[in-house]
Amino acid sequence: MEEKPMLNSPVELQSDAADEFAKEVISRLNASHDARKALNSMLSDAVKRDLESIERDKQRFTALVSIFNRKTFGAAG
C-alpha cells in the first residue's frame, strides 16, 4: 500500500521565492525602523531648540492668566 503524504507536511523544505520574499520584508522593516528613528531624532531636536521659547511663553501665559483673574474676579495677588 502506498503511503499518502500528510496534509500539513511541507512538500518543499525550502523555496527560493519564499526566501527572497522574507529578505525583502526584513529589508523593508529595517528601512522603516531607520526612518522612524530619524524622524524621532528630528522631532526631538526641534523641540529642544524651541524649549527655551516654549518656557518663556508658558511664563507669559501664566502672568496673563493671573492678570485676567485679578481683573475678572477682583482677587488680590
All heavy atoms as a GROMACS GRO file, in nm:
protein
  601
    1MET      N    1   0.083  -0.117   0.000
    1MET     CA    2   0.000   0.000   0.000
    1MET      C    3   0.089   0.125   0.000
    1MET      O    4   0.186   0.134   0.073
    1MET     CB    5  -0.088  -0.003   0.125
    1MET     CG    6  -0.182   0.112   0.130
    1MET     SD    7  -0.322   0.080   0.237
    1MET     CE    8  -0.265   0.139   0.392
    2GLU      N    9   0.052   0.224  -0.083
    2GLU     CA   10   0.131   0.346  -0.097
    2GLU      C   11   0.094   0.444   0.016
    2GLU      O   12  -0.022   0.467   0.046
    2GLU     CB   13   0.100   0.410  -0.232
    2GLU     CG   14   0.184   0.530  -0.261
    2GLU     CD   15   0.154   0.588  -0.398
    2GLU    OE1   16   0.114   0.513  -0.489
    2GLU    OE2   17   0.169   0.708  -0.412
    3GLU      N   18   0.197   0.500   0.077
    3GLU     CA   19   0.173   0.593   0.187
    3GLU      C   20   0.141   0.731   0.133
    3GLU      O   21   0.211   0.784   0.047
    3GLU     CB   22   0.299   0.600   0.275
    3GLU     CG   23   0.277   0.675   0.402
    3GLU     CD   24   0.399   0.669   0.491
    3GLU    OE1   25   0.460   0.562   0.498
    3GLU    OE2   26   0.430   0.772   0.550
    4LYS      N   27   0.031   0.788   0.181
    4LYS     CA   28  -0.012   0.921   0.135
    4LYS      C   29   0.055   1.027   0.223
    4LYS      O   30   0.068   1.008   0.343
    4LYS     CB   31  -0.163   0.936   0.145
    4LYS     CG   32  -0.237   0.844   0.053
    4LYS     CD   33  -0.384   0.866   0.065
    4LYS     CE   34  -0.459   0.774  -0.027
    4LYS     NZ   35  -0.604   0.789  -0.017
    5PRO      N   36   0.095   1.141   0.163
    5PRO     CA   37   0.155   1.247   0.244
    5PRO      C   38   0.050   1.312   0.335
    5PRO      O   39  -0.066   1.320   0.298
    5PRO     CB   40   0.208   1.346   0.142
    5PRO     CG   41   0.132   1.319   0.018
    5PRO     CD   42   0.092   1.175   0.023
    6MET      N   43   0.092   1.353   0.450
    6MET     CA   44   0.002   1.420   0.542
    6MET      C   45  -0.030   1.560   0.488
    6MET      O   46   0.050   1.621   0.418
    6MET     CB   47   0.065   1.430   0.681
    6MET     CG   48   0.086   1.294   0.745
    6MET     SD   49   0.167   1.306   0.904
    6MET     CE   50   0.044   1.391   0.998
    7LEU      N   51  -0.147   1.609   0.521
    7LEU     CA   52  -0.189   1.739   0.469
    7LEU      C   53  -0.103   1.854   0.521
    7LEU      O   54  -0.081   1.952   0.450
    7LEU     CB   55  -0.336   1.765   0.506
    7LEU     CG   56  -0.438   1.675   0.436
    7LEU    CD1   57  -0.577   1.707   0.489
    7LEU    CD2   58  -0.433   1.695   0.286
    8ASN      N   59  -0.055   1.844   0.641
    8ASN     CA   60   0.022   1.954   0.695
    8ASN      C   61   0.173   1.936   0.682
    8ASN      O   62   0.250   2.014   0.734
    8ASN     CB   63  -0.015   1.979   0.842
    8ASN     CG   64   0.016   1.859   0.928
    8ASN    OD1   65   0.054   1.754   0.878
    8ASN    ND2   66   0.001   1.876   1.059
    9SER      N   67   0.217   1.835   0.612
    9SER     CA   68   0.361   1.817   0.594
    9SER      C   69   0.408   1.900   0.475
    9SER      O   70   0.340   1.909   0.373
    9SER     CB   71   0.396   1.670   0.573
    9SER     OG   72   0.340   1.624   0.452
   10PRO      N   73   0.523   1.966   0.487
   10PRO     CA   74   0.570   2.051   0.378
   10PRO      C   75   0.615   1.968   0.259
   10PRO      O   76   0.679   1.864   0.273
   10PRO     CB   77   0.687   2.126   0.440
   10PRO     CG   78   0.733   2.041   0.552
   10PRO     CD   79   0.611   1.967   0.601
   11VAL      N   80   0.576   2.014   0.141
   11VAL     CA   81   0.619   1.947   0.019
   11VAL      C   82   0.763   1.986  -0.010
   11VAL      O   83   0.845   1.904  -0.044
   11VAL     CB   84   0.526   1.985  -0.098
   11VAL    CG1   85   0.575   1.922  -0.227
   11VAL    CG2   86   0.384   1.941  -0.068
   12GLU      N   87   0.791   2.116   0.006
   12GLU     CA   88   0.927   2.164  -0.012
   12GLU      C   89   0.977   2.216   0.122
   12GLU      O   90   0.904   2.279   0.196
   12GLU     CB   91   0.930   2.282  -0.110
   12GLU     CG   92   0.897   2.245  -0.252
   12GLU     CD   93   0.906   2.368  -0.342
   12GLU    OE1   94   0.962   2.470  -0.298
   12GLU    OE2   95   0.857   2.361  -0.453
   13LEU      N   96   1.100   2.188   0.151
   13LEU     CA   97   1.156   2.238   0.275
   13LEU      C   98   1.211   2.380   0.258
   13LEU      O   99   1.223   2.453   0.353
   13LEU     CB  100   1.265   2.145   0.325
   13LEU     CG  101   1.218   2.006   0.367
   13LEU    CD1  102   1.336   1.921   0.412
   13LEU    CD2  103   1.115   2.017   0.478
   14GLN      N  104   1.244   2.415   0.133
   14GLN     CA  105   1.300   2.547   0.109
   14GLN      C  106   1.251   2.597  -0.026
   14GLN      O  107   1.246   2.522  -0.123
   14GLN     CB  108   1.452   2.541   0.111
   14GLN     CG  109   1.516   2.675   0.102
   14GLN     CD  110   1.666   2.665   0.125
   14GLN    OE1  111   1.720   2.558   0.143
   14GLN    NE2  112   1.732   2.778   0.123
   15SER      N  113   1.216   2.723  -0.029
   15SER     CA  114   1.171   2.783  -0.153
   15SER      C  115   1.250   2.911  -0.175
   15SER      O  116   1.260   2.996  -0.087
   15SER     CB  117   1.021   2.816  -0.143
   15SER     OG  118   0.982   2.898  -0.250
   16ASP      N  119   1.306   2.924  -0.293
   16ASP     CA  120   1.383   3.045  -0.324
   16ASP      C  121   1.294   3.168  -0.322
   16ASP      O  122   1.335   3.274  -0.274
   16ASP     CB  123   1.451   3.032  -0.461
   16ASP     CG  124   1.562   2.928  -0.460
   16ASP    OD1  125   1.615   2.900  -0.351
   16ASP    OD2  126   1.594   2.875  -0.568
   17ALA      N  127   1.172   3.156  -0.372
   17ALA     CA  128   1.080   3.270  -0.374
   17ALA      C  129   1.045   3.311  -0.231
   17ALA      O  130   1.040   3.431  -0.199
   17ALA     CB  131   0.954   3.235  -0.452
   18ALA      N  132   1.024   3.214  -0.144
   18ALA     CA  133   0.991   3.246  -0.005
   18ALA      C  134   1.110   3.312   0.064
   18ALA      O  135   1.093   3.407   0.142
   18ALA     CB  136   0.949   3.120   0.069
   19ASP      N  137   1.230   3.263   0.037
   19ASP     CA  138   1.350   3.324   0.096
   19ASP      C  139   1.366   3.468   0.049
   19ASP      O  140   1.397   3.557   0.128
   19ASP     CB  141   1.475   3.244   0.060
   19ASP     CG  142   1.482   3.111   0.133
   19ASP    OD1  143   1.409   3.096   0.233
   19ASP    OD2  144   1.559   3.025   0.090
   20GLU      N  145   1.347   3.492  -0.080
   20GLU     CA  146   1.358   3.628  -0.134
   20GLU      C  147   1.252   3.719  -0.073
   20GLU      O  148   1.279   3.834  -0.041
   20GLU     CB  149   1.346   3.627  -0.286
   20GLU     CG  150   1.467   3.569  -0.357
   20GLU     CD  151   1.594   3.649  -0.328
   20GLU    OE1  152   1.588   3.774  -0.329
   20GLU    OE2  153   1.698   3.586  -0.304
   21PHE      N  154   1.131   3.667  -0.060
   21PHE     CA  155   1.023   3.745   0.000
   21PHE      C  156   1.056   3.782   0.143
   21PHE      O  157   1.039   3.896   0.186
   21PHE     CB  158   0.891   3.667  -0.007
   21PHE     CG  159   0.776   3.738   0.057
   21PHE    CD1  160   0.715   3.845  -0.007
   21PHE    CD2  161   0.731   3.699   0.182
   21PHE    CE1  162   0.608   3.911   0.053
   21PHE    CE2  163   0.625   3.765   0.243
   21PHE     CZ  164   0.564   3.872   0.178
   22ALA      N  165   1.105   3.685   0.220
   22ALA     CA  166   1.141   3.710   0.360
   22ALA      C  167   1.252   3.813   0.370
   22ALA      O  168   1.246   3.903   0.454
   22ALA     CB  169   1.183   3.579   0.427
   23LYS      N  170   1.351   3.803   0.283
   23LYS     CA  171   1.460   3.901   0.283
   23LYS      C  172   1.407   4.041   0.250
   23LYS      O  173   1.450   4.139   0.310
   23LYS     CB  174   1.568   3.861   0.184
   23LYS     CG  175   1.651   3.744   0.229
   23LYS     CD  176   1.752   3.705   0.125
   23LYS     CE  177   1.827   3.578   0.164
   23LYS     NZ  178   1.918   3.532   0.059
   24GLU      N  179   1.316   4.049   0.155
   24GLU     CA  180   1.257   4.177   0.115
   24GLU      C  181   1.177   4.237   0.230
   24GLU      O  182   1.186   4.357   0.259
   24GLU     CB  183   1.168   4.160  -0.008
   24GLU     CG  184   1.106   4.287  -0.059
   24GLU     CD  185   1.206   4.386  -0.116
   24GLU    OE1  186   1.315   4.345  -0.159
   24GLU    OE2  187   1.174   4.506  -0.117
   25VAL      N  188   1.099   4.155   0.298
   25VAL     CA  189   1.018   4.203   0.411
   25VAL      C  190   1.110   4.253   0.522
   25VAL      O  191   1.088   4.362   0.578
   25VAL     CB  192   0.924   4.093   0.463
   25VAL    CG1  193   0.862   4.131   0.596
   25VAL    CG2  194   0.816   4.065   0.361
   26ILE      N  195   1.212   4.179   0.555
   26ILE     CA  196   1.305   4.219   0.660
   26ILE      C  197   1.377   4.347   0.622
   26ILE      O  198   1.396   4.438   0.703
   26ILE     CB  199   1.405   4.105   0.691
   26ILE    CG1  200   1.330   3.991   0.760
   26ILE    CG2  201   1.520   4.154   0.778
   26ILE    CD1  202   1.410   3.865   0.775
   27SER      N  203   1.415   4.359   0.495
   27SER     CA  204   1.481   4.480   0.447
   27SER      C  205   1.390   4.601   0.461
   27SER      O  206   1.432   4.708   0.506
   27SER     CB  207   1.522   4.460   0.301
   27SER     OG  208   1.571   4.580   0.248
   28ARG      N  209   1.264   4.585   0.426
   28ARG     CA  210   1.169   4.696   0.437
   28ARG      C  211   1.144   4.732   0.584
   28ARG      O  212   1.129   4.850   0.618
   28ARG     CB  213   1.038   4.662   0.368
   28ARG     CG  214   1.051   4.662   0.218
   28ARG     CD  215   0.919   4.635   0.152
   28ARG     NE  216   0.937   4.627   0.008
   28ARG     CZ  217   0.840   4.651  -0.077
   28ARG    NH1  218   0.720   4.682  -0.035
   28ARG    NH2  219   0.863   4.643  -0.206
   29LEU      N  220   1.135   4.632   0.670
   29LEU     CA  221   1.117   4.659   0.813
   29LEU      C  222   1.236   4.736   0.870
   29LEU      O  223   1.218   4.830   0.948
   29LEU     CB  224   1.097   4.529   0.890
   29LEU     CG  225   0.962   4.460   0.873
   29LEU    CD1  226   0.964   4.323   0.940
   29LEU    CD2  227   0.850   4.545   0.930
   30ASN      N  228   1.356   4.697   0.830
   30ASN     CA  229   1.475   4.767   0.877
   30ASN      C  230   1.477   4.911   0.827
   30ASN      O  231   1.511   5.003   0.901
   30ASN     CB  232   1.602   4.694   0.833
   30ASN     CG  233   1.624   4.566   0.911
   30ASN    OD1  234   1.576   4.553   1.023
   30ASN    ND2  235   1.697   4.473   0.852
   31ALA      N  236   1.441   4.931   0.701
   31ALA     CA  237   1.436   5.067   0.645
   31ALA      C  238   1.332   5.151   0.716
   31ALA      O  239   1.354   5.269   0.746
   31ALA     CB  240   1.408   5.061   0.495
   32SER      N  241   1.217   5.091   0.745
   32SER     CA  242   1.112   5.162   0.816
   32SER      C  243   1.158   5.199   0.957
   32SER      O  244   1.132   5.310   1.004
   32SER     CB  245   0.986   5.074   0.823
   32SER     OG  246   0.888   5.132   0.903
   33HIS      N  247   1.226   5.108   1.023
   33HIS     CA  248   1.277   5.135   1.158
   33HIS      C  249   1.377   5.250   1.155
   33HIS      O  250   1.372   5.340   1.240
   33HIS     CB  251   1.341   5.009   1.214
   33HIS     CG  252   1.400   5.026   1.350
   33HIS    ND1  253   1.323   5.040   1.463
   33HIS    CD2  254   1.529   5.034   1.391
   33HIS    CE1  255   1.402   5.055   1.567
   33HIS    NE2  256   1.527   5.052   1.527
   34ASP      N  257   1.467   5.248   1.057
   34ASP     CA  258   1.566   5.355   1.045
   34ASP      C  259   1.499   5.489   1.017
   34ASP      O  260   1.540   5.592   1.072
   34ASP     CB  261   1.668   5.322   0.935
   34ASP     CG  262   1.756   5.203   0.970
   34ASP    OD1  263   1.764   5.168   1.091
   34ASP    OD2  264   1.816   5.146   0.878
   35ALA      N  265   1.396   5.488   0.933
   35ALA     CA  266   1.324   5.612   0.902
   35ALA      C  267   1.253   5.666   1.025
   35ALA      O  268   1.252   5.787   1.050
   35ALA     CB  269   1.224   5.588   0.789
   36ARG      N  270   1.195   5.577   1.105
   36ARG     CA  271   1.127   5.621   1.228
   36ARG      C  272   1.227   5.678   1.327
   36ARG      O  273   1.199   5.778   1.395
   36ARG     CB  274   1.051   5.504   1.291
   36ARG     CG  275   0.922   5.473   1.221
   36ARG     CD  276   0.836   5.381   1.306
   36ARG     NE  277   0.712   5.352   1.236
   36ARG     CZ  278   0.686   5.237   1.176
   36ARG    NH1  279   0.774   5.139   1.180
   36ARG    NH2  280   0.571   5.218   1.114
   37LYS      N  281   1.344   5.616   1.340
   37LYS     CA  282   1.447   5.668   1.429
   37LYS      C  283   1.490   5.807   1.384
   37LYS      O  284   1.507   5.896   1.467
   37LYS     CB  285   1.567   5.573   1.433
   37LYS     CG  286   1.546   5.454   1.523
   37LYS     CD  287   1.660   5.354   1.521
   37LYS     CE  288   1.794   5.414   1.547
   37LYS     NZ  289   1.904   5.315   1.552
   38ALA      N  290   1.508   5.826   1.254
   38ALA     CA  291   1.548   5.956   1.202
   38ALA      C  292   1.440   6.061   1.228
   38ALA      O  293   1.470   6.175   1.266
   38ALA     CB  294   1.578   5.947   1.052
   39LEU      N  295   1.314   6.025   1.208
   39LEU     CA  296   1.204   6.117   1.233
   39LEU      C  297   1.196   6.154   1.381
   39LEU      O  298   1.182   6.272   1.415
   39LEU     CB  299   1.071   6.056   1.188
   39LEU     CG  300   0.946   6.139   1.216
   39LEU    CD1  301   0.951   6.271   1.141
   39LEU    CD2  302   0.821   6.061   1.180
   40ASN      N  303   1.206   6.056   1.469
   40ASN     CA  304   1.203   6.084   1.612
   40ASN      C  305   1.318   6.176   1.654
   40ASN      O  306   1.300   6.267   1.735
   40ASN     CB  307   1.208   5.954   1.693
   40ASN     CG  308   1.077   5.881   1.691
   40ASN    OD1  309   0.973   5.940   1.664
   40ASN    ND2  310   1.081   5.753   1.720
   41SER      N  311   1.435   6.152   1.597
   41SER     CA  312   1.550   6.236   1.628
   41SER      C  313   1.527   6.379   1.580
   41SER      O  314   1.556   6.476   1.651
   41SER     CB  315   1.675   6.178   1.562
   41SER     OG  316   1.785   6.263   1.584
   42MET      N  317   1.473   6.393   1.459
   42MET     CA  318   1.445   6.526   1.404
   42MET      C  319   1.343   6.600   1.490
   42MET      O  320   1.361   6.717   1.522
   42MET     CB  321   1.394   6.513   1.260
   42MET     CG  322   1.367   6.646   1.193
   42MET     SD  323   1.303   6.627   1.026
   42MET     CE  324   1.139   6.563   1.060
   43LEU      N  325   1.236   6.531   1.530
   43LEU     CA  326   1.134   6.594   1.613
   43LEU      C  327   1.190   6.631   1.750
   43LEU      O  328   1.159   6.738   1.804
   43LEU     CB  329   1.014   6.501   1.628
   43LEU     CG  330   0.933   6.477   1.500
   43LEU    CD1  331   0.827   6.372   1.525
   43LEU    CD2  332   0.873   6.605   1.448
   44SER      N  333   1.270   6.545   1.806
   44SER     CA  334   1.331   6.572   1.937
   44SER      C  335   1.422   6.694   1.929
   44SER      O  336   1.421   6.779   2.019
   44SER     CB  337   1.410   6.449   1.982
   44SER     OG  338   1.478   6.477   2.101
   45ASP      N  339   1.501   6.704   1.823
   45ASP     CA  340   1.590   6.818   1.806
   45ASP      C  341   1.510   6.948   1.792
   45ASP      O  342   1.549   7.051   1.846
   45ASP     CB  343   1.680   6.799   1.685
   45ASP     CG  344   1.782   6.689   1.705
   45ASP    OD1  345   1.803   6.648   1.821
   45ASP    OD2  346   1.841   6.643   1.605
   46ALA      N  347   1.398   6.942   1.720
   46ALA     CA  348   1.315   7.061   1.702
   46ALA      C  349   1.259   7.108   1.836
   46ALA      O  350   1.256   7.228   1.864
   46ALA     CB  351   1.203   7.032   1.603
   47VAL      N  352   1.216   7.015   1.918
   47VAL     CA  353   1.162   7.051   2.050
   47VAL      C  354   1.271   7.110   2.138
   47VAL      O  355   1.248   7.209   2.208
   47VAL     CB  356   1.096   6.929   2.116
   47VAL    CG1  357   1.063   6.957   2.262
   47VAL    CG2  358   0.971   6.889   2.041
   48LYS      N  359   1.389   7.051   2.134
   48LYS     CA  360   1.499   7.102   2.217
   48LYS      C  361   1.534   7.245   2.179
   48LYS      O  362   1.562   7.328   2.265
   48LYS     CB  363   1.622   7.012   2.203
   48LYS     CG  364   1.609   6.880   2.273
   48LYS     CD  365   1.729   6.793   2.249
   48LYS     CE  366   1.708   6.655   2.308
   48LYS     NZ  367   1.814   6.562   2.272
   49ARG      N  368   1.533   7.275   2.048
   49ARG     CA  369   1.564   7.411   2.003
   49ARG      C  370   1.458   7.510   2.050
   49ARG      O  371   1.489   7.625   2.082
   49ARG     CB  372   1.574   7.416   1.851
   49ARG     CG  373   1.700   7.356   1.795
   49ARG     CD  374   1.718   7.393   1.649
   49ARG     NE  375   1.602   7.358   1.568
   49ARG     CZ  376   1.587   7.244   1.500
   49ARG    NH1  377   1.680   7.153   1.507
   49ARG    NH2  378   1.481   7.222   1.428
   50ASP      N  379   1.333   7.466   2.054
   50ASP     CA  380   1.223   7.555   2.090
   50ASP      C  381   1.190   7.554   2.238
   50ASP      O  382   1.100   7.626   2.282
   50ASP     CB  383   1.097   7.517   2.010
   50ASP     CG  384   1.113   7.544   1.862
   50ASP    OD1  385   1.198   7.627   1.826
   50ASP    OD2  386   1.040   7.482   1.784
   51LEU      N  387   1.260   7.475   2.316
   51LEU     CA  388   1.226   7.459   2.457
   51LEU      C  389   1.235   7.591   2.533
   51LEU      O  390   1.149   7.622   2.616
   51LEU     CB  391   1.318   7.354   2.520
   51LEU     CG  392   1.275   7.298   2.654
   51LEU    CD1  393   1.134   7.240   2.644
   51LEU    CD2  394   1.372   7.192   2.701
   52GLU      N  395   1.336   7.672   2.504
   52GLU     CA  396   1.352   7.800   2.574
   52GLU      C  397   1.237   7.894   2.543
   52GLU      O  398   1.179   7.955   2.635
   52GLU     CB  399   1.485   7.864   2.534
   52GLU     CG  400   1.517   7.989   2.613
   52GLU     CD  401   1.653   8.044   2.575
   52GLU    OE1  402   1.751   7.966   2.576
   52GLU    OE2  403   1.660   8.164   2.545
   53SER      N  404   1.199   7.903   2.417
   53SER     CA  405   1.087   7.992   2.383
   53SER      C  406   0.954   7.937   2.436
   53SER      O  407   0.866   8.015   2.475
   53SER     CB  408   1.079   8.014   2.233
   53SER     OG  409   1.044   7.895   2.166
   54ILE      N  410   0.941   7.807   2.442
   54ILE     CA  411   0.820   7.748   2.498
   54ILE      C  412   0.810   7.781   2.646
   54ILE      O  413   0.703   7.819   2.695
   54ILE     CB  414   0.819   7.595   2.475
   54ILE    CG1  415   0.799   7.563   2.327
   54ILE    CG2  416   0.710   7.528   2.559
   54ILE    CD1  417   0.819   7.417   2.292
   55GLU      N  418   0.920   7.770   2.718
   55GLU     CA  419   0.920   7.802   2.860
   55GLU      C  420   0.888   7.950   2.882
   55GLU      O  421   0.810   7.985   2.971
   55GLU     CB  422   1.056   7.767   2.922
   55GLU     CG  423   1.059   7.776   3.073
   55GLU     CD  424   0.962   7.682   3.140
   55GLU    OE1  425   0.943   7.569   3.092
   55GLU    OE2  426   0.903   7.723   3.241
   56ARG      N  427   0.944   8.036   2.799
   56ARG     CA  428   0.915   8.179   2.809
   56ARG      C  429   0.767   8.207   2.783
   56ARG      O  430   0.702   8.285   2.854
   56ARG     CB  431   1.003   8.255   2.709
   56ARG     CG  432   1.013   8.403   2.733
   56ARG     CD  433   1.120   8.470   2.647
   56ARG     NE  434   1.118   8.429   2.508
   56ARG     CZ  435   1.218   8.361   2.447
   56ARG    NH1  436   1.326   8.327   2.513
   56ARG    NH2  437   1.209   8.329   2.319
   57ASP      N  438   0.711   8.140   2.684
   57ASP     CA  439   0.568   8.156   2.653
   57ASP      C  440   0.480   8.107   2.767
   57ASP      O  441   0.377   8.167   2.797
   57ASP     CB  442   0.531   8.084   2.524
   57ASP     CG  443   0.589   8.151   2.400
   57ASP    OD1  444   0.632   8.268   2.410
   57ASP    OD2  445   0.589   8.086   2.293
   58LYS      N  446   0.521   7.997   2.832
   58LYS     CA  447   0.444   7.946   2.946
   58LYS      C  448   0.442   8.048   3.060
   58LYS      O  449   0.339   8.071   3.123
   58LYS     CB  450   0.504   7.814   2.995
   58LYS     CG  451   0.466   7.695   2.910
   58LYS     CD  452   0.539   7.568   2.947
   58LYS     CE  453   0.535   7.531   3.092
   58LYS     NZ  454   0.603   7.404   3.121
   59GLN      N  455   0.556   8.112   3.084
   59GLN     CA  456   0.563   8.212   3.190
   59GLN      C  457   0.475   8.332   3.156
   59GLN      O  458   0.404   8.385   3.243
   59GLN     CB  459   0.708   8.256   3.212
   59GLN     CG  460   0.794   8.149   3.273
   59GLN     CD  461   0.941   8.186   3.276
   59GLN    OE1  462   0.981   8.290   3.224
   59GLN    NE2  463   1.023   8.100   3.337
   60ARG      N  464   0.479   8.375   3.031
   60ARG     CA  465   0.394   8.488   2.989
   60ARG      C  466   0.246   8.451   3.002
   60ARG      O  467   0.165   8.533   3.047
   60ARG     CB  468   0.425   8.526   2.845
   60ARG     CG  469   0.558   8.594   2.827
   60ARG     CD  470   0.583   8.624   2.682
   60ARG     NE  471   0.715   8.679   2.662
   60ARG     CZ  472   0.778   8.682   2.546
   60ARG    NH1  473   0.719   8.634   2.439
   60ARG    NH2  474   0.898   8.733   2.537
   61PHE      N  475   0.212   8.332   2.960
   61PHE     CA  476   0.072   8.288   2.968
   61PHE      C  477   0.026   8.284   3.114
   61PHE      O  478  -0.084   8.329   3.146
   61PHE     CB  479   0.058   8.149   2.904
   61PHE     CG  480  -0.081   8.095   2.912
   61PHE    CD1  481  -0.182   8.146   2.834
   61PHE    CD2  482  -0.111   7.992   3.001
   61PHE    CE1  483  -0.311   8.097   2.842
   61PHE    CE2  484  -0.240   7.942   3.011
   61PHE     CZ  485  -0.340   7.995   2.931
   62THR      N  486   0.109   8.233   3.202
   62THR     CA  487   0.074   8.227   3.344
   62THR      C  488   0.053   8.369   3.399
   62THR      O  489  -0.042   8.393   3.474
   62THR     CB  490   0.185   8.156   3.424
   62THR    OG1  491   0.203   8.025   3.369
   62THR    CG2  492   0.151   8.144   3.570
   63ALA      N  493   0.139   8.462   3.359
   63ALA     CA  494   0.123   8.601   3.405
   63ALA      C  495  -0.006   8.661   3.351
   63ALA      O  496  -0.078   8.731   3.424
   63ALA     CB  497   0.243   8.684   3.360
   64LEU      N  498  -0.038   8.635   3.226
   64LEU     CA  499  -0.162   8.687   3.168
   64LEU      C  500  -0.285   8.628   3.235
   64LEU      O  501  -0.384   8.698   3.259
   64LEU     CB  502  -0.166   8.660   3.017
   64LEU     CG  503  -0.071   8.744   2.932
   64LEU    CD1  504  -0.072   8.696   2.787
   64LEU    CD2  505  -0.108   8.891   2.940
   65VAL      N  506  -0.281   8.500   3.267
   65VAL     CA  507  -0.394   8.436   3.336
   65VAL      C  508  -0.412   8.499   3.474
   65VAL      O  509  -0.524   8.525   3.518
   65VAL     CB  510  -0.374   8.283   3.346
   65VAL    CG1  511  -0.471   8.220   3.444
   65VAL    CG2  512  -0.388   8.219   3.210
   66SER      N  513  -0.302   8.527   3.541
   66SER     CA  514  -0.308   8.589   3.673
   66SER      C  515  -0.371   8.729   3.663
   66SER      O  516  -0.458   8.764   3.744
   66SER     CB  517  -0.168   8.598   3.731
   66SER     OG  518  -0.170   8.662   3.855
   67ILE      N  519  -0.328   8.808   3.564
   67ILE     CA  520  -0.385   8.941   3.543
   67ILE      C  521  -0.534   8.930   3.512
   67ILE      O  522  -0.617   9.004   3.566
   67ILE     CB  523  -0.310   9.016   3.431
   67ILE    CG1  524  -0.168   9.048   3.477
   67ILE    CG2  525  -0.384   9.143   3.390
   67ILE    CD1  526  -0.078   9.097   3.364
   68PHE      N  527  -0.569   8.840   3.424
   68PHE     CA  528  -0.708   8.820   3.386
   68PHE      C  529  -0.794   8.784   3.507
   68PHE      O  530  -0.902   8.839   3.527
   68PHE     CB  531  -0.717   8.709   3.279
   68PHE     CG  532  -0.856   8.671   3.243
   68PHE    CD1  533  -0.932   8.753   3.161
   68PHE    CD2  534  -0.912   8.554   3.290
   68PHE    CE1  535  -1.062   8.718   3.127
   68PHE    CE2  536  -1.042   8.518   3.258
   68PHE     CZ  537  -1.117   8.600   3.175
   69ASN      N  538  -0.744   8.694   3.591
   69ASN     CA  539  -0.819   8.654   3.710
   69ASN      C  540  -0.838   8.771   3.806
   69ASN      O  541  -0.946   8.788   3.864
   69ASN     CB  542  -0.750   8.538   3.781
   69ASN     CG  543  -0.771   8.407   3.709
   69ASN    OD1  544  -0.870   8.390   3.637
   69ASN    ND2  545  -0.679   8.314   3.728
   70ARG      N  546  -0.733   8.852   3.825
   70ARG     CA  547  -0.745   8.967   3.915
   70ARG      C  548  -0.848   9.066   3.862
   70ARG      O  549  -0.928   9.117   3.938
   70ARG     CB  550  -0.610   9.035   3.930
   70ARG     CG  551  -0.518   8.968   4.031
   70ARG     CD  552  -0.401   9.058   4.068
   70ARG     NE  553  -0.331   9.108   3.952
   70ARG     CZ  554  -0.213   9.062   3.908
   70ARG    NH1  555  -0.156   8.962   3.971
   70ARG    NH2  556  -0.157   9.113   3.802
   71LYS      N  557  -0.844   9.092   3.731
   71LYS     CA  558  -0.937   9.188   3.674
   71LYS      C  559  -1.080   9.135   3.672
   71LYS      O  560  -1.174   9.210   3.689
   71LYS     CB  561  -0.894   9.229   3.533
   71LYS     CG  562  -0.768   9.312   3.533
   71LYS     CD  563  -0.738   9.362   3.394
   71LYS     CE  564  -0.611   9.442   3.397
   71LYS     NZ  565  -0.634   9.583   3.384
   72THR      N  566  -1.095   9.006   3.651
   72THR     CA  567  -1.227   8.946   3.641
   72THR      C  568  -1.291   8.925   3.778
   72THR      O  569  -1.406   8.959   3.800
   72THR     CB  570  -1.221   8.811   3.568
   72THR    OG1  571  -1.164   8.832   3.440
   72THR    CG2  572  -1.359   8.750   3.552
   73PHE      N  573  -1.214   8.869   3.868
   73PHE     CA  574  -1.271   8.830   3.998
   73PHE      C  575  -1.233   8.924   4.111
   73PHE      O  576  -1.279   8.908   4.222
   73PHE     CB  577  -1.228   8.687   4.032
   73PHE     CG  578  -1.270   8.588   3.929
   73PHE    CD1  579  -1.175   8.527   3.847
   73PHE    CD2  580  -1.404   8.556   3.910
   73PHE    CE1  581  -1.214   8.435   3.750
   73PHE    CE2  582  -1.442   8.465   3.814
   73PHE     CZ  583  -1.348   8.405   3.734
   74GLY      N  584  -1.145   9.021   4.084
   74GLY     CA  585  -1.108   9.119   4.184
   74GLY      C  586  -1.027   9.062   4.298
   74GLY      O  587  -1.021   9.120   4.405
   75ALA      N  588  -0.964   8.948   4.274
   75ALA     CA  589  -0.887   8.885   4.380
   75ALA      C  590  -0.753   8.956   4.393
   75ALA      O  591  -0.693   8.998   4.296
   75ALA     CB  592  -0.864   8.738   4.349
   76ALA      N  593  -0.706   8.969   4.513
   76ALA     CA  594  -0.575   9.029   4.536
   76ALA      C  595  -0.468   8.925   4.513
   76ALA      O  596  -0.481   8.810   4.550
   76ALA     CB  597  -0.568   9.079   4.680
   77GLY      N  598  -0.361   8.968   4.452
   77GLY     CA  599  -0.250   8.876   4.434
   77GLY      C  600  -0.224   8.853   4.295
   77GLY      O  601  -0.162   8.805   4.224
   0.00000   0.00000   0.00000
